[in-house]
């Protein structure tokens, strides 16, 4: 039977890749290999190991600090609890890394956080999440008289555009005008603009959303090119934590992690907690976009 990991940073030392593999095998994760460790490091789930100098003439193998050695086992346990495929699991683990750092629950290197951010931004656009974004947008604009078929079609079109990574403005605008047409009986179907002050300006809504998506893509590009500095990440975290509006979100995330705790780590695979971690991430990205001058 697989044993829950008991390793603690207080009773173990730094470890090489082979040590981490041995730890995993001892805990029952027998499929872990040295390639797994390299992949996790690349994706930001582990920090870069440091050279351990063994003599004045050379260095020993690279080693991970005790805290990372413990983190690795606990994240393995979290991953085991996730029922979805490898892509979703990696996203959840990367969000967990960012959340732990963002809330100050673990002291993590900014280079690790940068790679974890790159991983989660580059892979978080799953079909389920695109559908949730589409539903939120369509439901927020739909008129009560809109038919179920119109709403379903609008959700599908928006989700498809998000999944393709491109923004077909004309197509999206067309379906949104259909579901909100009773609100905007005098809307310009080419631009989505309305004359009334109480009706949704669809054109502006789409411009704002498209601008935000473009900004996220640019953040992803800069993270990939290592053009986001540690100072910028730390400033974004400072602004995030100084915003009173984030307090409730932070408490929600921590409480859900306590109720649905997994191996002692915040960031449960439970759907509600996963949703809260995404909310935290999006709020942090808003701050980072502003610091980078992208919005």
C-alpha positions in Angstrom: 0.0 0.0 0.0 1.3 3.5 -0.8 2.4 5.3 2.3 1.7 9.0 2.9 5.1 10.8 2.8 6.5 11.6 6.3 9.8 13.3 5.2 10.4 16.6 6.9 12.8 19.4 6.1 13.8 19.3 9.8 15.2 15.8 9.7 16.7 15.4 6.2 19.4 17.2 4.3 19.8 18.3 0.7 19.3 15.7 -1.9 20.5 14.8 -5.4 18.2 13.8 -8.2 18.8 10.2 -7.2 17.9 11.0 -3.6 14.5 12.4 -4.7 13.9 9.4 -6.9 14.7 7.1 -3.9 12.4 9.2 -1.6 9.5 8.8 -4.1 10.0 5.1 -4.5 10.1 4.6 -0.7 6.8 6.5 -0.5 5.2 4.2 -3.2 5.6 6.4 -6.2 7.7 3.8 -8.1 7.2 5.3 -11.6 9.2 8.4 -10.7 12.5 8.6 -12.6 15.3 11.1 -13.0 13.5 12.3 -16.1 10.5 13.1 -13.9 12.7 15.3 -11.7 14.1 17.2 -14.7 10.6 17.8 -16.0 9.3 19.0 -12.7 12.2 21.4 -12.4 11.6 22.7 -16.0 7.9 23.3 -15.2 8.7 25.2 -12.0 7.3 22.5 -9.7 10.9 22.3 -8.2 13.6 24.9 -7.9 16.8 24.6 -9.9 19.3 22.4 -7.9 22.5 24.1 -6.8 26.0 22.7 -7.1 27.4 21.3 -3.9 31.1 21.9 -3.7 32.9 18.8 -2.5 36.5 20.0 -2.8 38.5 23.0 -3.9 39.0 21.3 -7.3 35.5 20.6 -8.2 31.8 20.2 -7.4 29.6 17.3 -6.5 26.2 16.5 -8.0 23.6 19.3 -8.0 21.4 19.1 -4.9 17.9 20.2 -4.0 17.5 21.9 -0.6 15.6 20.0 2.1 12.5 22.2 1.7 12.3 21.2 -2.0 12.8 17.6 -1.2 9.8 17.7 1.1 7.8 19.7 -1.3 8.4 17.1 -4.1 6.9 14.3 -2.0 3.9 16.3 -1.0 3.2 17.4 -4.5 3.4 13.8 -5.6 0.7 13.0 -3.1 -1.4 15.9 -4.4 -1.0 14.6 -8.0 -2.1 11.1 -7.0 -5.4 12.6 -5.8 -6.1 14.3 -9.1 -8.3 12.2 -11.3 -7.7 14.1 -14.5 -4.9 13.6 -17.1 -1.3 14.8 -16.9 -2.1 18.2 -18.5 -4.6 19.2 -15.9 -2.5 17.8 -13.1 0.5 19.9 -14.1 -1.6 23.0 -14.2 -3.0 22.4 -10.7 0.5 21.7 -9.3 1.9 24.9 -10.9 -1.0 27.0 -9.5 -0.2 25.5 -6.1 3.4 26.6 -6.3 2.3 30.1 -7.3 -0.3 30.2 -4.6 2.1 29.1 -1.8 4.5 31.8 -2.8 1.9 34.4 -3.4 0.4 34.0 0.1 3.8 33.7 1.7 3.1 30.1 2.9 6.4 28.9 1.5 9.7 30.7 0.8 10.3 29.8 -2.8 12.9 31.2 -5.3 11.4 33.7 -7.7 13.0 31.8 -10.6 10.9 28.8 -9.7 7.8 30.9 -9.4 8.5 32.4 -12.8 8.7 29.0 -14.4 5.5 27.8 -12.6 3.7 30.9 -13.9 4.9 30.2 -17.4 3.6 26.6 -17.1 0.2 27.5 -15.7 -0.4 30.4 -18.1 0.7 28.3 -21.1 -1.5 25.3 -20.3 -4.4 26.5 -18.2 -6.7 27.0 -21.1 -8.4 23.6 -20.8 -11.7 22.9 -22.5 -13.6 23.0 -19.2 -12.1 26.4 -18.2 -12.9 27.8 -21.6 -16.5 26.7 -21.2 -16.6 28.4 -17.7 -15.3 31.6 -19.1 -17.7 31.5 -22.0 -20.7 30.7 -19.7 -19.8 33.6 -17.4 -19.5 36.0 -20.4 -22.7 34.9 -22.1 -24.8 34.5 -19.0 -23.8 38.0 -17.9 -25.0 39.6 -21.1 -28.0 37.4 -22.0 -31.5 38.9 -21.9 -34.2 36.9 -20.0 -36.0 36.4 -23.3 -33.0 34.7 -25.0 -33.7 31.1 -25.9 -31.8 28.2 -24.5 -30.6 27.4 -28.1 -29.2 30.9 -28.5 -27.4 30.8 -25.2 -26.0 27.4 -25.9 -24.7 28.5 -29.3 -23.1 31.7 -27.9 -21.3 29.7 -25.2 -20.0 27.2 -27.8 -18.7 29.9 -30.1 -17.0 31.9 -27.4 -15.4 28.7 -25.9 -14.2 27.6 -29.4 -12.5 31.0 -30.0 -10.8 30.8 -26.6 -9.6 27.3 -27.3 -8.1 28.2 -30.6 -6.1 31.0 -29.1 -7.5 33.6 -31.6 -10.3 36.1 -31.2 -12.8 36.1 -34.0 -14.4 39.3 -33.0 -17.1 39.4 -35.7 -18.3 35.9 -35.0 -18.4 36.3 -31.2 -20.1 39.7 -31.6 -22.8 38.2 -33.8 -23.8 35.5 -31.3 -23.7 37.9 -28.3 -25.9 40.4 -30.1 -28.4 37.5 -30.6 -28.6 36.6 -26.9 -28.7 40.2 -25.7 -30.7 41.6 -28.6 -33.7 42.5 -26.4 -31.4 44.6 -24.2 -30.0 46.3 -27.3 -32.8 46.6 -29.8 -31.1 49.5 -31.4 -27.6 48.0 -31.3 -25.3 48.4 -34.3 -24.7 44.8 -35.3 -21.4 45.6 -36.8 -19.9 47.2 -33.7 -22.2 46.2 -30.8 -22.6 49.8 -29.7 -25.9 51.0 -28.2 -27.5 54.3 -27.8 -29.0 53.7 -24.4 -27.1 54.1 -21.2 -28.7 51.1 -19.5 -27.9 48.5 -22.1 -24.7 46.5 -22.5 -22.2 48.0 -24.9 -21.1 44.7 -26.5 -18.4 46.2 -28.6 -16.7 47.6 -25.5 -17.1 44.3 -23.6 -15.4 42.4 -26.4 -12.6 45.0 -26.7 -11.9 44.8 -23.0 -11.9 41.0 -23.0 -9.7 40.8 -26.1 -7.3 43.3 -24.6 -7.0 41.3 -21.5 -6.4 38.1 -23.4 -3.7 39.8 -25.5 -2.1 41.1 -22.3 -2.0 37.6 -20.8 -0.4 36.3 -24.0 2.3 39.0 -23.8 2.9 38.1 -20.1 3.4 34.5 -21.2 5.9 35.6 -23.9 7.9 37.6 -21.5 8.0 34.8 -18.9 9.2 32.4 -21.6 11.9 34.8 -22.7 12.8 35.4 -19.0 12.0 39.1 -19.5 10.1 39.4 -16.2 12.5 40.3 -13.4 12.3 39.0 -9.8 11.7 42.6 -8.7 8.6 42.8 -10.9 7.3 39.5 -9.6 7.9 40.7 -6.0 6.2 44.1 -6.6 3.2 42.4 -8.2 2.9 40.1 -5.1 3.3 43.2 -2.8 0.4 45.0 -4.6 -1.7 41.9 -4.6 -1.3 41.4 -0.8 -1.9 45.1 -0.1 -5.3 45.1 -1.8 -8.1 44.6 0.8 -10.3 43.0 -1.9 -7.9 40.0 -2.0 -8.3 39.2 1.7 -11.5 37.2 1.4 -10.1 35.3 -1.6 -7.0 34.4 0.3 -9.0 33.2 3.3 -11.3 31.2 1.0 -8.3 29.5 -0.6 -6.7 28.7 2.7 -10.0 27.5 4.3 -10.8 25.2 1.4 -7.3 23.8 1.5 -7.8 23.1 5.2 -11.1 21.4 4.7 -10.0 19.5 1.6 -6.3 19.2 2.7 -4.0 17.0 0.8 -0.6 16.0 2.3 -0.5 19.2 4.3 -0.4 21.4 1.2 -2.8 24.3 0.4 -4.3 23.9 -3.0 -6.6 20.9 -2.9 -7.5 19.0 -6.1 -11.1 19.5 -5.0 -12.9 21.4 -7.7 -13.9 24.3 -5.4 -10.3 24.8 -4.1 -8.9 24.5 -7.7 -11.3 27.3 -8.7 -10.2 29.5 -5.8 -6.5 29.0 -6.8 -7.4 30.1 -10.3 -9.1 33.2 -8.9 -6.0 34.1 -6.9 -3.8 33.6 -10.0 -6.0 35.8 -12.2 -6.0 38.6 -9.6 -2.2 38.3 -9.4 -1.9 38.4 -13.2 -3.9 41.6 -13.2 -1.3 43.2 -11.0 1.6 41.9 -13.1 0.0 43.2 -16.3 -0.2 46.7 -14.7 3.4 46.5 -13.5 4.6 45.5 -17.0 2.7 48.4 -18.5 0.4 46.1 -20.6 -2.9 47.4 -19.4 
